[in-house]
């Protein structure tokens, strides 16, 4: 027989998606690194694509987290998660005193990944013809695929590794400049159950 009871259940949950997206980027980076160690490049471009997208998503999620926190703490008068990324970036960086330097790492890496995300999201076809004269060995001149778009250079293992490192560096700068304790940036929660009385036995 089981007892049926009345209880008061209280939850306090803080679920921050920027953590999951950063961990997703790290996961795909580790998959890439493991494949490279084994000399296995099967599907590595897709792993790079996934890693790059997670980096782009994580950066915007970092901005949304920071903007919400700054708004709650009275350091921003408003916050709109749906605003353009550049507007959110400028607003957050100004509030915490970080210079917007798009041409320098780590921010330049984030803008590269944002551009890649937009390219992949919009799915625009690429059609082109080229003609040029080159000099080299037969092997050098025939090497490489014609079926390669410009954006594919952004999903190479060394590129996503650099951008992932920059994502982490920039996040640490943002947290430090904001004065928000690191513990408050981490997903956390608790559940309290206060049993009141036995209603009936089953």
Order of alpha helices (4+ residues) and beta strands (2+ residues): beta-alpha-alpha-alpha-alpha-alpha-alpha-beta
